[in-house]
């Protein structure tokens, strides 16, 4: 359980730093989803997009912290990894 807390708090710190950088660097309208034709499918304003990504990261970290089953630790880390990859993809698509 201690390892889960350490990893989750480090992850929350990384996500907060990424979102602060995103608030400074990203454009006013953020593309969150790309359609099959390659055009912007879902766009959000910067504050809503940043806050939604932050909320998803915090929920994933809380899942990892409060995961009581030791056999499911890998699932929590996997979810944290996916959230981090989604953040990177949003940055790449919008810059």
mmCIF file as gemmi writes it, N, C-alpha and C atoms, coordinates in Angstrom:
data_model
loop_
_atom_site.group_PDB
_atom_site.id
_atom_site.type_symbol
_atom_site.label_atom_id
_atom_site.label_alt_id
_atom_site.label_comp_id
_atom_site.label_asym_id
_atom_site.label_entity_id
_atom_site.label_seq_id
_atom_site.pdbx_PDB_ins_code
_atom_site.Cartn_x
_atom_site.Cartn_y
_atom_site.Cartn_z
_atom_site.occupancy
_atom_site.B_iso_or_equiv
_atom_site.pdbx_formal_charge
_atom_site.auth_seq_id
_atom_site.auth_asym_id
_atom_site.pdbx_PDB_model_num
ATOM 1 N N . UNK Axp A 1 ? 0.825 -1.199 0 1 0 ? 1 A 1
ATOM 2 C CA . UNK Axp A 1 ? 0 0 0 1 0 ? 1 A 1
ATOM 3 C C . UNK Axp A 1 ? 0.862 1.253 0 1 0 ? 1 A 1
ATOM 4 N N . UNK Axp A 2 ? 2.009 1.236 0.702 1 0 ? 2 A 1
ATOM 5 C CA . UNK Axp A 2 ? 2.865 2.414 0.721 1 0 ? 2 A 1
ATOM 6 C C . UNK Axp A 2 ? 3.404 2.727 -0.665 1 0 ? 2 A 1
ATOM 7 N N . UNK Axp A 3 ? 3.751 1.686 -1.41 1 0 ? 3 A 1
ATOM 8 C CA . UNK Axp A 3 ? 4.263 1.888 -2.763 1 0 ? 3 A 1
ATOM 9 C C . UNK Axp A 3 ? 3.194 2.514 -3.643 1 0 ? 3 A 1
ATOM 10 N N . UNK Axp A 4 ? 1.946 2.07 -3.492 1 0 ? 4 A 1
ATOM 11 C CA . UNK Axp A 4 ? 0.855 2.649 -4.263 1 0 ? 4 A 1
ATOM 12 C C . UNK Axp A 4 ? 0.716 4.134 -3.985 1 0 ? 4 A 1
ATOM 13 N N . UNK Axp A 5 ? 0.812 4.522 -2.715 1 0 ? 5 A 1
ATOM 14 C CA . UNK Axp A 5 ? 0.687 5.935 -2.36 1 0 ? 5 A 1
ATOM 15 C C . UNK Axp A 5 ? 1.827 6.751 -2.942 1 0 ? 5 A 1
ATOM 16 N N . UNK Axp A 6 ? 3.051 6.236 -2.846 1 0 ? 6 A 1
ATOM 17 C CA . UNK Axp A 6 ? 4.194 6.97 -3.383 1 0 ? 6 A 1
ATOM 18 C C . UNK Axp A 6 ? 4.057 7.172 -4.879 1 0 ? 6 A 1
ATOM 19 N N . UNK Axp A 7 ? 3.723 6.103 -5.583 1 0 ? 7 A 1
ATOM 20 C CA . UNK Axp A 7 ? 3.577 6.191 -7.037 1 0 ? 7 A 1
ATOM 21 C C . UNK Axp A 7 ? 2.445 7.147 -7.4 1 0 ? 7 A 1
ATOM 22 N N . UNK Axp A 8 ? 1.328 7.057 -6.689 1 0 ? 8 A 1
ATOM 23 C CA . UNK Axp A 8 ? 0.178 7.908 -7 1 0 ? 8 A 1
ATOM 24 C C . UNK Axp A 8 ? 0.486 9.381 -6.733 1 0 ? 8 A 1
ATOM 25 N N . UNK Axp A 9 ? 1.166 9.687 -5.63 1 0 ? 9 A 1
ATOM 26 C CA . UNK Axp A 9 ? 1.478 11.09 -5.352 1 0 ? 9 A 1
ATOM 27 C C . UNK Axp A 9 ? 2.512 11.64 -6.323 1 0 ? 9 A 1
ATOM 28 N N . UNK Axp A 10 ? 3.472 10.824 -6.729 1 0 ? 10 A 1
ATOM 29 C CA . UNK Axp A 10 ? 4.418 11.26 -7.762 1 0 ? 10 A 1
ATOM 30 C C . UNK Axp A 10 ? 3.673 11.509 -9.062 1 0 ? 10 A 1
ATOM 31 N N . UNK Axp A 11 ? 2.732 10.623 -9.387 1 0 ? 11 A 1
ATOM 32 C CA . UNK Axp A 11 ? 1.94 10.774 -10.6 1 0 ? 11 A 1
ATOM 33 C C . UNK Axp A 11 ? 1.1 12.051 -10.547 1 0 ? 11 A 1
ATOM 34 N N . UNK Axp A 12 ? 0.468 12.323 -9.409 1 0 ? 12 A 1
ATOM 35 C CA . UNK Axp A 12 ? -0.328 13.553 -9.279 1 0 ? 12 A 1
ATOM 36 C C . UNK Axp A 12 ? 0.556 14.777 -9.484 1 0 ? 12 A 1
ATOM 37 N N . UNK Axp A 13 ? 1.767 14.757 -8.923 1 0 ? 13 A 1
ATOM 38 C CA . UNK Axp A 13 ? 2.692 15.868 -9.129 1 0 ? 13 A 1
ATOM 39 C C . UNK Axp A 13 ? 3.058 16.051 -10.583 1 0 ? 13 A 1
ATOM 40 N N . UNK Axp A 14 ? 3.328 14.946 -11.27 1 0 ? 14 A 1
ATOM 41 C CA . UNK Axp A 14 ? 3.675 15.02 -12.698 1 0 ? 14 A 1
ATOM 42 C C . UNK Axp A 14 ? 2.493 15.555 -13.502 1 0 ? 14 A 1
ATOM 43 N N . UNK Axp A 15 ? 1.285 15.068 -13.212 1 0 ? 15 A 1
ATOM 44 C CA . UNK Axp A 15 ? 0.095 15.507 -13.941 1 0 ? 15 A 1
ATOM 45 C C . UNK Axp A 15 ? -0.166 16.995 -13.704 1 0 ? 15 A 1
ATOM 46 N N . UNK Axp A 16 ? 0.007 17.459 -12.477 1 0 ? 16 A 1
ATOM 47 C CA . UNK Axp A 16 ? -0.195 18.888 -12.197 1 0 ? 16 A 1
ATOM 48 C C . UNK Axp A 16 ? 0.823 19.726 -12.958 1 0 ? 16 A 1
ATOM 49 N N . UNK Axp A 17 ? 2.078 19.306 -12.985 1 0 ? 17 A 1
ATOM 50 C CA . UNK Axp A 17 ? 3.107 20.044 -13.734 1 0 ? 17 A 1
ATOM 51 C C . UNK Axp A 17 ? 2.779 20.047 -15.227 1 0 ? 17 A 1
ATOM 52 N N . UNK Axp A 18 ? 2.382 18.897 -15.768 1 0 ? 18 A 1
ATOM 53 C CA . UNK Axp A 18 ? 2.029 18.825 -17.186 1 0 ? 18 A 1
ATOM 54 C C . UNK Axp A 18 ? 0.855 19.745 -17.499 1 0 ? 18 A 1
ATOM 55 N N . UNK Axp A 19 ? -0.14 19.793 -16.625 1 0 ? 19 A 1
ATOM 56 C CA . UNK Axp A 19 ? -1.301 20.639 -16.874 1 0 ? 19 A 1
ATOM 57 C C . UNK Axp A 19 ? -0.975 22.125 -16.755 1 0 ? 19 A 1
ATOM 58 N N . UNK Axp A 20 ? -0.068 22.486 -15.852 1 0 ? 20 A 1
ATOM 59 C CA . UNK Axp A 20 ? 0.356 23.894 -15.761 1 0 ? 20 A 1
ATOM 60 C C . UNK Axp A 20 ? 1.091 24.292 -17.038 1 0 ? 20 A 1
ATOM 61 N N . UNK Axp A 21 ? 1.985 23.428 -17.496 1 0 ? 21 A 1
ATOM 62 C CA . UNK Axp A 21 ? 2.691 23.702 -18.755 1 0 ? 21 A 1
ATOM 63 C C . UNK Axp A 21 ? 1.69 23.773 -19.911 1 0 ? 21 A 1
ATOM 64 N N . UNK Axp A 22 ? 0.718 22.874 -19.918 1 0 ? 22 A 1
ATOM 65 C CA . UNK Axp A 22 ? -0.307 22.882 -20.958 1 0 ? 22 A 1
ATOM 66 C C . UNK Axp A 22 ? -1.131 24.146 -20.958 1 0 ? 22 A 1
ATOM 67 N N . UNK Axp A 23 ? -1.417 24.667 -19.782 1 0 ? 23 A 1
ATOM 68 C CA . UNK Axp A 23 ? -2.198 25.902 -19.707 1 0 ? 23 A 1
ATOM 69 C C . UNK Axp A 23 ? -1.421 27.073 -20.303 1 0 ? 23 A 1
ATOM 70 N N . UNK Axp A 24 ? -0.112 27.019 -20.2 1 0 ? 24 A 1
ATOM 71 C CA . UNK Axp A 24 ? 0.72 28.09 -20.753 1 0 ? 24 A 1
ATOM 72 C C . UNK Axp A 24 ? 0.943 27.901 -22.255 1 0 ? 24 A 1
ATOM 73 N N . UNK Axp A 25 ? 1.184 26.673 -22.68 1 0 ? 25 A 1
ATOM 74 C CA . UNK Axp A 25 ? 1.658 26.4 -24.039 1 0 ? 25 A 1
ATOM 75 C C . UNK Axp A 25 ? 0.535 26.107 -25.038 1 0 ? 25 A 1
ATOM 76 N N . UNK Axp A 26 ? -0.49 25.383 -24.628 1 0 ? 26 A 1
ATOM 77 C CA . UNK Axp A 26 ? -1.517 24.93 -25.566 1 0 ? 26 A 1
ATOM 78 C C . UNK Axp A 26 ? -2.369 26.09 -26.08 1 0 ? 26 A 1
ATOM 79 N N . UNK Axp A 27 ? -2.958 25.927 -27.277 1 0 ? 27 A 1
ATOM 80 C CA . UNK Axp A 27 ? -3.811 26.982 -27.828 1 0 ? 27 A 1
ATOM 81 C C . UNK Axp A 27 ? -5.123 27.116 -27.049 1 0 ? 27 A 1
ATOM 82 N N . UNK Axp A 28 ? -5.904 28.147 -27.371 1 0 ? 28 A 1
ATOM 83 C CA . UNK Axp A 28 ? -7.146 28.409 -26.637 1 0 ? 28 A 1
ATOM 84 C C . UNK Axp A 28 ? -8.197 27.321 -26.837 1 0 ? 28 A 1
ATOM 85 N N . UNK Axp A 29 ? -8.171 26.648 -27.978 1 0 ? 29 A 1
ATOM 86 C CA . UNK Axp A 29 ? -9.08 25.534 -28.244 1 0 ? 29 A 1
ATOM 87 C C . UNK Axp A 29 ? -8.236 24.277 -28.375 1 0 ? 29 A 1
ATOM 88 N N . UNK Axp A 30 ? -8.54 23.275 -27.559 1 0 ? 30 A 1
ATOM 89 C CA . UNK Axp A 30 ? -7.751 22.04 -27.523 1 0 ? 30 A 1
ATOM 90 C C . UNK Axp A 30 ? -8.507 20.935 -28.266 1 0 ? 30 A 1
ATOM 91 N N . UNK Axp A 31 ? -7.823 20.257 -29.168 1 0 ? 31 A 1
ATOM 92 C CA . UNK Axp A 31 ? -8.397 19.104 -29.864 1 0 ? 31 A 1
ATOM 93 C C . UNK Axp A 31 ? -8.237 17.902 -28.938 1 0 ? 31 A 1
ATOM 94 N N . UNK Axp A 32 ? -9.361 17.312 -28.554 1 0 ? 32 A 1
ATOM 95 C CA . UNK Axp A 32 ? -9.324 16.172 -27.645 1 0 ? 32 A 1
ATOM 96 C C . UNK Axp A 32 ? -9.56 14.851 -28.363 1 0 ? 32 A 1
ATOM 97 N N . UNK Axp A 33 ? -10.145 14.915 -29.552 1 0 ? 33 A 1
ATOM 98 C CA . UNK Axp A 33 ? -10.438 13.701 -30.303 1 0 ? 33 A 1
ATOM 99 C C . UNK Axp A 33 ? -10.273 14.007 -31.781 1 0 ? 33 A 1
ATOM 100 N N . UNK Axp A 34 ? -9.707 13.062 -32.527 1 0 ? 34 A 1
ATOM 101 C CA . UNK Axp A 34 ? -9.515 13.223 -33.958 1 0 ? 34 A 1
ATOM 102 C C . UNK Axp A 34 ? -10.464 12.255 -34.663 1 0 ? 34 A 1
ATOM 103 N N . UNK Axp A 35 ? -11.177 12.757 -35.688 1 0 ? 35 A 1
ATOM 104 C CA . UNK Axp A 35 ? -12.1 11.897 -36.432 1 0 ? 35 A 1
ATOM 105 C C . UNK Axp A 35 ? -11.317 10.998 -37.384 1 0 ? 35 A 1
ATOM 106 N N . UNK Axp A 36 ? -12.005 10.065 -38.001 1 0 ? 36 A 1
ATOM 107 C CA . UNK Axp A 36 ? -11.349 9.136 -38.913 1 0 ? 36 A 1
ATOM 108 C C . UNK Axp A 36 ? -10.799 9.837 -40.147 1 0 ? 36 A 1
ATOM 109 N N . UNK Axp A 37 ? -11.348 10.985 -40.497 1 0 ? 37 A 1
ATOM 110 C CA . UNK Axp A 37 ? -10.86 11.736 -41.638 1 0 ? 37 A 1
ATOM 111 C C . UNK Axp A 37 ? -9.633 12.575 -41.319 1 0 ? 37 A 1
ATOM 112 N N . UNK Axp A 38 ? -9.238 12.621 -40.07 1 0 ? 38 A 1
ATOM 113 C CA . UNK Axp A 38 ? -8.065 13.381 -39.663 1 0 ? 38 A 1
ATOM 114 C C . UNK Axp A 38 ? -8.374 14.78 -39.183 1 0 ? 38 A 1
ATOM 115 N N . UNK Axp A 39 ? -9.642 15.171 -39.22 1 0 ? 39 A 1
ATOM 116 C CA . UNK Axp A 39 ? -9.995 16.505 -38.733 1 0 ? 39 A 1
ATOM 117 C C . UNK Axp A 39 ? -10.318 16.445 -37.238 1 0 ? 39 A 1
ATOM 118 N N . UNK Axp A 40 ? -10.446 17.622 -36.659 1 0 ? 40 A 1
ATOM 119 C CA . UNK Axp A 40 ? -10.733 17.7 -35.218 1 0 ? 40 A 1
ATOM 120 C C . UNK Axp A 40 ? -12.147 17.211 -34.949 1 0 ? 40 A 1
ATOM 121 N N . UNK Axp A 41 ? -12.282 16.157 -34.159 1 0 ? 41 A 1
ATOM 122 C CA . UNK Axp A 41 ? -13.595 15.612 -33.841 1 0 ? 41 A 1
ATOM 123 C C . UNK Axp A 41 ? -14.23 16.307 -32.655 1 0 ? 41 A 1
ATOM 124 N N . UNK Axp A 42 ? -13.502 16.417 -31.571 1 0 ? 42 A 1
ATOM 125 C CA . UNK Axp A 42 ? -14 17.042 -30.347 1 0 ? 42 A 1
ATOM 126 C C . UNK Axp A 42 ? -12.991 18.093 -29.91 1 0 ? 42 A 1
ATOM 127 N N . UNK Axp A 43 ? -13.453 19.327 -29.817 1 0 ? 43 A 1
ATOM 128 C CA . UNK Axp A 43 ? -12.588 20.396 -29.332 1 0 ? 43 A 1
ATOM 129 C C . UNK Axp A 43 ? -13.201 20.987 -28.071 1 0 ? 43 A 1
ATOM 130 N N . UNK Axp A 44 ? -12.351 21.359 -27.144 1 0 ? 44 A 1
ATOM 131 C CA . UNK Axp A 44 ? -12.78 21.979 -25.898 1 0 ? 44 A 1
ATOM 132 C C . UNK Axp A 44 ? -11.991 23.264 -25.676 1 0 ? 44 A 1
ATOM 133 N N . UNK Axp A 45 ? -12.564 24.176 -24.906 1 0 ? 45 A 1
ATOM 134 C CA . UNK Axp A 45 ? -11.795 25.356 -24.536 1 0 ? 45 A 1
ATOM 135 C C . UNK Axp A 45 ? -10.658 24.927 -23.608 1 0 ? 45 A 1
ATOM 136 N N . UNK Axp A 46 ? -9.625 25.736 -23.551 1 0 ? 46 A 1
ATOM 137 C CA . UNK Axp A 46 ? -8.437 25.341 -22.794 1 0 ? 46 A 1
ATOM 138 C C . UNK Axp A 46 ? -8.728 25.048 -21.322 1 0 ? 46 A 1
ATOM 139 N N . UNK Axp A 47 ? -9.45 25.908 -20.586 1 0 ? 47 A 1
ATOM 140 C CA . UNK Axp A 47 ? -9.679 25.588 -19.166 1 0 ? 47 A 1
ATOM 141 C C . UNK Axp A 47 ? -10.458 24.285 -18.952 1 0 ? 47 A 1
ATOM 142 N N . UNK Axp A 48 ? -11.469 24.056 -19.771 1 0 ? 48 A 1
ATOM 143 C CA . UNK Axp A 48 ? -12.266 22.835 -19.606 1 0 ? 48 A 1
ATOM 144 C C . UNK Axp A 48 ? -11.442 21.607 -19.974 1 0 ? 48 A 1
ATOM 145 N N . UNK Axp A 49 ? -10.666 21.687 -21.044 1 0 ? 49 A 1
ATOM 146 C CA . UNK Axp A 49 ? -9.83 20.564 -21.452 1 0 ? 49 A 1
ATOM 147 C C . UNK Axp A 49 ? -8.766 20.23 -20.426 1 0 ? 49 A 1
ATOM 148 N N . UNK Axp A 50 ? -8.1 21.261 -19.904 1 0 ? 50 A 1
ATOM 149 C CA . UNK Axp A 50 ? -7.047 21.056 -18.899 1 0 ? 50 A 1
ATOM 150 C C . UNK Axp A 50 ? -7.647 20.485 -17.613 1 0 ? 50 A 1
ATOM 151 N N . UNK Axp A 51 ? -8.769 21.048 -17.165 1 0 ? 51 A 1
ATOM 152 C CA . UNK Axp A 51 ? -9.382 20.558 -15.925 1 0 ? 51 A 1
ATOM 153 C C . UNK Axp A 51 ? -9.917 19.133 -16.072 1 0 ? 51 A 1
ATOM 154 N N . UNK Axp A 52 ? -10.434 18.789 -17.248 1 0 ? 52 A 1
ATOM 155 C CA . UNK Axp A 52 ? -10.926 17.421 -17.431 1 0 ? 52 A 1
ATOM 156 C C . UNK Axp A 52 ? -9.763 16.424 -17.42 1 0 ? 52 A 1
ATOM 157 N N . UNK Axp A 53 ? -8.633 16.786 -18.048 1 0 ? 53 A 1
ATOM 158 C CA . UNK Axp A 53 ? -7.474 15.897 -18.017 1 0 ? 53 A 1
ATOM 159 C C . UNK Axp A 53 ? -6.928 15.777 -16.598 1 0 ? 53 A 1
ATOM 160 N N . UNK Axp A 54 ? -6.925 16.87 -15.846 1 0 ? 54 A 1
ATOM 161 C CA . UNK Axp A 54 ? -6.462 16.83 -14.459 1 0 ? 54 A 1
ATOM 162 C C . UNK Axp A 54 ? -7.375 15.954 -13.609 1 0 ? 54 A 1
ATOM 163 N N . UNK Axp A 55 ? -8.686 16.079 -13.809 1 0 ? 55 A 1
ATOM 164 C CA . UNK Axp A 55 ? -9.638 15.272 -13.033 1 0 ? 55 A 1
ATOM 165 C C . UNK Axp A 55 ? -9.473 13.79 -13.326 1 0 ? 55 A 1
ATOM 166 N N . UNK Axp A 56 ? -9.264 13.434 -14.586 1 0 ? 56 A 1
ATOM 167 C CA . UNK Axp A 56 ? -9.068 12.027 -14.939 1 0 ? 56 A 1
ATOM 168 C C . UNK Axp A 56 ? -7.789 11.496 -14.286 1 0 ? 56 A 1
ATOM 169 N N . UNK Axp A 57 ? -6.736 12.305 -14.275 1 0 ? 57 A 1
ATOM 170 C CA . UNK Axp A 57 ? -5.487 11.894 -13.642 1 0 ? 57 A 1
ATOM 171 C C . UNK Axp A 57 ? -5.631 11.693 -12.143 1 0 ? 57 A 1
ATOM 172 N N . UNK Axp A 58 ? -6.36 12.583 -11.493 1 0 ? 58 A 1
ATOM 173 C CA . UNK Axp A 58 ? -6.544 12.47 -10.041 1 0 ? 58 A 1
ATOM 174 C C . UNK Axp A 58 ? -7.411 11.253 -9.701 1 0 ? 58 A 1
ATOM 175 N N . UNK Axp A 59 ? -8.445 11.002 -10.488 1 0 ? 59 A 1
ATOM 176 C CA . UNK Axp A 59 ? -9.288 9.824 -10.246 1 0 ? 59 A 1
ATOM 177 C C . UNK Axp A 59 ? -8.468 8.544 -10.414 1 0 ? 59 A 1
ATOM 178 N N . UNK Axp A 60 ? -7.624 8.497 -11.426 1 0 ? 60 A 1
ATOM 179 C CA . UNK Axp A 60 ? -6.772 7.315 -11.627 1 0 ? 60 A 1
ATOM 180 C C . UNK Axp A 60 ? -5.801 7.142 -10.464 1 0 ? 60 A 1
ATOM 181 N N . UNK Axp A 61 ? -5.25 8.237 -9.966 1 0 ? 61 A 1
ATOM 182 C CA . UNK Axp A 61 ? -4.329 8.155 -8.83 1 0 ? 61 A 1
ATOM 183 C C . UNK Axp A 61 ? -5.061 7.71 -7.564 1 0 ? 61 A 1
ATOM 184 N N . UNK Axp A 62 ? -6.266 8.205 -7.352 1 0 ? 62 A 1
ATOM 185 C CA . UNK Axp A 62 ? -7.045 7.78 -6.187 1 0 ? 62 A 1
ATOM 186 C C . UNK Axp A 62 ? -7.402 6.295 -6.276 1 0 ? 62 A 1
ATOM 187 N N . UNK Axp A 63 ? -7.684 5.819 -7.477 1 0 ? 63 A 1
ATOM 188 C CA . UNK Axp A 63 ? -7.935 4.382 -7.646 1 0 ? 63 A 1
ATOM 189 C C . UNK Axp A 63 ? -6.706 3.582 -7.222 1 0 ? 63 A 1
ATOM 190 N N . UNK Axp A 64 ? -5.54 4.063 -7.597 1 0 ? 64 A 1
ATOM 191 C CA . UNK Axp A 64 ? -4.312 3.356 -7.247 1 0 ? 64 A 1
ATOM 192 C C . UNK Axp A 64 ? -4.055 3.417 -5.74 1 0 ? 64 A 1
ATOM 193 N N . UNK Axp A 65 ? -4.325 4.558 -5.122 1 0 ? 65 A 1
ATOM 194 C CA . UNK Axp A 65 ? -4.094 4.7 -3.679 1 0 ? 65 A 1
ATOM 195 C C . UNK Axp A 65 ? -5.01 3.769 -2.885 1 0 ? 65 A 1
ATOM 196 N N . UNK Axp A 66 ? -6.289 3.753 -3.231 1 0 ? 66 A 1
ATOM 197 C CA . UNK Axp A 66 ? -7.255 3.005 -2.434 1 0 ? 66 A 1
ATOM 198 C C . UNK Axp A 66 ? -7.467 1.575 -2.902 1 0 ? 66 A 1
ATOM 199 N N . UNK Axp A 67 ? -6.618 1.098 -3.798 1 0 ? 67 A 1
ATOM 200 C CA . UNK Axp A 67 ? -6.695 -0.285 -4.245 1 0 ? 67 A 1
ATOM 201 C C . UNK Axp A 67 ? -6.175 -1.183 -3.118 1 0 ? 67 A 1
ATOM 202 N N . UNK Axp A 68 ? -7.054 -1.974 -2.529 1 0 ? 68 A 1
ATOM 203 C CA . UNK Axp A 68 ? -6.678 -2.816 -1.383 1 0 ? 68 A 1
ATOM 204 C C . UNK Axp A 68 ? -6.153 -4.184 -1.802 1 0 ? 68 A 1
ATOM 205 N N . UNK Axp A 69 ? -6.493 -4.61 -2.997 1 0 ? 69 A 1
ATOM 206 C CA . UNK Axp A 69 ? -6.111 -5.945 -3.444 1 0 ? 69 A 1
ATOM 207 C C . UNK Axp A 69 ? -4.721 -5.904 -4.068 1 0 ? 69 A 1
ATOM 208 N N . UNK Axp A 70 ? -3.782 -6.591 -3.456 1 0 ? 70 A 1
ATOM 209 C CA . UNK Axp A 70 ? -2.394 -6.589 -3.937 1 0 ? 70 A 1
ATOM 210 C C . UNK Axp A 70 ? -2.262 -7.185 -5.335 1 0 ? 70 A 1
ATOM 211 N N . UNK Axp A 71 ? -3.155 -8.105 -5.684 1 0 ? 71 A 1
ATOM 212 C CA . UNK Axp A 71 ? -3.062 -8.722 -7.007 1 0 ? 71 A 1
ATOM 213 C C . UNK Axp A 71 ? -3.508 -7.784 -8.12 1 0 ? 71 A 1
ATOM 214 N N . UNK Axp A 72 ? -4.164 -6.678 -7.763 1 0 ? 72 A 1
ATOM 215 C CA . UNK Axp A 72 ? -4.635 -5.725 -8.763 1 0 ? 72 A 1
ATOM 216 C C . UNK Axp A 72 ? -3.766 -4.47 -8.839 1 0 ? 72 A 1
ATOM 217 N N . UNK Axp A 73 ? -2.585 -4.506 -8.238 1 0 ? 73 A 1
ATOM 218 C CA . UNK Axp A 73 ? -1.694 -3.349 -8.308 1 0 ? 73 A 1
ATOM 219 C C . UNK Axp A 73 ? -1.302 -3.023 -9.738 1 0 ? 73 A 1
ATOM 220 N N . UNK Axp A 74 ? -1.088 -4.045 -10.537 1 0 ? 74 A 1
ATOM 221 C CA . UNK Axp A 74 ? -0.696 -3.826 -11.93 1 0 ? 74 A 1
ATOM 222 C C . UNK Axp A 74 ? -1.782 -3.068 -12.688 1 0 ? 74 A 1
ATOM 223 N N . UNK Axp A 75 ? -3.032 -3.312 -12.36 1 0 ? 75 A 1
ATOM 224 C CA . UNK Axp A 75 ? -4.135 -2.607 -13.013 1 0 ? 75 A 1
ATOM 225 C C . UNK Axp A 75 ? -4.072 -1.107 -12.725 1 0 ? 75 A 1
ATOM 226 N N . UNK Axp A 76 ? -3.802 -0.739 -11.49 1 0 ? 76 A 1
ATOM 227 C CA . UNK Axp A 76 ? -3.693 0.675 -11.142 1 0 ? 76 A 1
ATOM 228 C C . UNK Axp A 76 ? -2.541 1.359 -11.859 1 0 ? 76 A 1
ATOM 229 N N . UNK Axp A 77 ? -1.405 0.683 -11.916 1 0 ? 77 A 1
ATOM 230 C CA . UNK Axp A 77 ? -0.251 1.252 -12.622 1 0 ? 77 A 1
ATOM 231 C C . UNK Axp A 77 ? -0.518 1.349 -14.117 1 0 ? 77 A 1
ATOM 232 N N . UNK Axp A 78 ? -1.223 0.374 -14.661 1 0 ? 78 A 1
ATOM 233 C CA . UNK Axp A 78 ? -1.578 0.392 -16.079 1 0 ? 78 A 1
ATOM 234 C C . UNK Axp A 78 ? -2.488 1.581 -16.386 1 0 ? 78 A 1
ATOM 235 N N . UNK Axp A 79 ? -3.46 1.837 -15.518 1 0 ? 79 A 1
ATOM 236 C CA . UNK Axp A 79 ? -4.369 2.978 -15.702 1 0 ? 79 A 1
ATOM 237 C C . UNK Axp A 79 ? -3.582 4.285 -15.638 1 0 ? 79 A 1
ATOM 238 N N . UNK Axp A 80 ? -2.655 4.399 -14.698 1 0 ? 80 A 1
ATOM 239 C CA . UNK Axp A 80 ? -1.831 5.606 -14.609 1 0 ? 80 A 1
ATOM 240 C C . UNK Axp A 80 ? -1.007 5.8 -15.881 1 0 ? 80 A 1
ATOM 241 N N . UNK Axp A 81 ? -0.482 4.712 -16.413 1 0 ? 81 A 1
ATOM 242 C CA . UNK Axp A 81 ? 0.284 4.79 -17.654 1 0 ? 81 A 1
ATOM 243 C C . UNK Axp A 81 ? -0.56 5.252 -18.821 1 0 ? 81 A 1
ATOM 244 N N . UNK Axp A 82 ? -1.779 4.739 -18.918 1 0 ? 82 A 1
ATOM 245 C CA . UNK Axp A 82 ? -2.676 5.146 -20.005 1 0 ? 82 A 1
ATOM 246 C C . UNK Axp A 82 ? -3.016 6.632 -19.886 1 0 ? 82 A 1
ATOM 247 N N . UNK Axp A 83 ? -3.286 7.101 -18.682 1 0 ? 83 A 1
ATOM 248 C CA . UNK Axp A 83 ? -3.6 8.517 -18.487 1 0 ? 83 A 1
ATOM 249 C C . UNK Axp A 83 ? -2.414 9.385 -18.901 1 0 ? 83 A 1
ATOM 250 N N . UNK Axp A 84 ? -1.214 8.973 -18.555 1 0 ? 84 A 1
ATOM 251 C CA . UNK Axp A 84 ? -0.024 9.728 -18.941 1 0 ? 84 A 1
ATOM 252 C C . UNK Axp A 84 ? 0.154 9.735 -20.455 1 0 ? 84 A 1
ATOM 253 N N . UNK Axp A 85 ? -0.085 8.609 -21.109 1 0 ? 85 A 1
ATOM 254 C CA . UNK Axp A 85 ? 0.01 8.539 -22.566 1 0 ? 85 A 1
ATOM 255 C C . UNK Axp A 85 ? -1.038 9.447 -23.217 1 0 ? 85 A 1
ATOM 256 N N . UNK Axp A 86 ? -2.249 9.479 -22.675 1 0 ? 86 A 1
ATOM 257 C CA . UNK Axp A 86 ? -3.298 10.355 -23.221 1 0 ? 86 A 1
ATOM 258 C C . UNK Axp A 86 ? -2.882 11.814 -23.101 1 0 ? 86 A 1
ATOM 259 N N . UNK Axp A 87 ? -2.27 12.195 -21.986 1 0 ? 87 A 1
ATOM 260 C CA . UNK Axp A 87 ? -1.785 13.567 -21.839 1 0 ? 87 A 1
ATOM 261 C C . UNK Axp A 87 ? -0.756 13.891 -22.909 1 0 ? 87 A 1
ATOM 262 N N . UNK Axp A 88 ? 0.169 12.988 -23.139 1 0 ? 88 A 1
ATOM 263 C CA . UNK Axp A 88 ? 1.219 13.211 -24.145 1 0 ? 88 A 1
ATOM 264 C C . UNK Axp A 88 ? 0.589 13.336 -25.537 1 0 ? 88 A 1
ATOM 265 N N . UNK Axp A 89 ? -0.377 12.487 -25.848 1 0 ? 89 A 1
ATOM 266 C CA . UNK Axp A 89 ? -1.025 12.54 -27.161 1 0 ? 89 A 1
ATOM 267 C C . UNK Axp A 89 ? -1.755 13.862 -27.351 1 0 ? 89 A 1
ATOM 268 N N . UNK Axp A 90 ? -2.443 14.337 -26.312 1 0 ? 90 A 1
ATOM 269 C CA . UNK Axp A 90 ? -3.133 15.625 -26.424 1 0 ? 90 A 1
ATOM 270 C C . UNK Axp A 90 ? -2.136 16.741 -26.694 1 0 ? 90 A 1
ATOM 271 N N . UNK Axp A 91 ? -0.972 16.699 -26.05 1 0 ? 91 A 1
ATOM 272 C CA . UNK Axp A 91 ? 0.048 17.702 -26.3 1 0 ? 91 A 1
ATOM 273 C C . UNK Axp A 91 ? 0.559 17.629 -27.728 1 0 ? 91 A 1
ATOM 274 N N . UNK Axp A 92 ? 0.853 16.424 -28.198 1 0 ? 92 A 1
ATOM 275 C CA . UNK Axp A 92 ? 1.406 16.248 -29.539 1 0 ? 92 A 1
ATOM 276 C C . UNK Axp A 92 ? 0.417 16.713 -30.607 1 0 ? 92 A 1
ATOM 277 N N . UNK Axp A 93 ? -0.841 16.395 -30.43 1 0 ? 93 A 1
ATOM 278 C CA . UNK Axp A 93 ? -1.853 16.767 -31.415 1 0 ? 93 A 1
ATOM 279 C C . UNK Axp A 93 ? -2.063 18.277 -31.461 1 0 ? 93 A 1
ATOM 280 N N . UNK Axp A 94 ? -1.929 18.939 -30.335 1 0 ? 94 A 1
ATOM 281 C CA . UNK Axp A 94 ? -2.243 20.367 -30.275 1 0 ? 94 A 1
ATOM 282 C C . UNK Axp A 94 ? -1.041 21.293 -30.482 1 0 ? 94 A 1
ATOM 283 N N . UNK Axp A 95 ? 0.158 20.776 -30.487 1 0 ? 95 A 1
ATOM 284 C CA . UNK Axp A 95 ? 1.308 21.669 -30.683 1 0 ? 95 A 1
ATOM 285 C C . UNK Axp A 95 ? 1.801 21.66 -32.089 1 0 ? 95 A 1
